[in-house]
Amino acid sequence: MANSRIMEEASQRMWDLSDFLINTAGISNPLSDAIPQRQCDHEAIAAAIRDRDENLAREAMRQHILGTVAIIDGERRSESA
């Protein structure tokens, strides 16, 4: 998207780390019920980047991360109940 090898490599490392952290959260099928919302978040982040709106992109990413953590926490609590 940014046409930058450095940004592409950094993004790939972040995605890999994110996948690792999500998949080691101790939940049998993490985020399975939240895929549509996660995809909507991704689209909002990409749109803000395309529009070069750094504040909106930053906030959309922050909300995405916090939302993901909340979902995983909720799923973890449901499995342990």
Steps between C-alpha positions, in 0.01 A plus 500: 500500500779743586724362224774469758695179555581609856134563586396175336754303704407681823131433437565133434694468825217671691239269342709195585542615860130579527408155372742342745362693798137431407564131443682457830227668704381162625172510309407210276368710209590864565297774327290250303176685579652842431630459145248736336576779749875447472473523119296820529774642724764407243305672225467818709874501573587447134260775390654748745848411372387535139353840588827593671311582819759407758286596798206291382730209413665516842166511681351222287804282572484581872132406512571181305771392742292581808199324349705191423636488855146536639370219279781266599451585867127433470559170323756396761251576779224306320720193460604501865141539625 
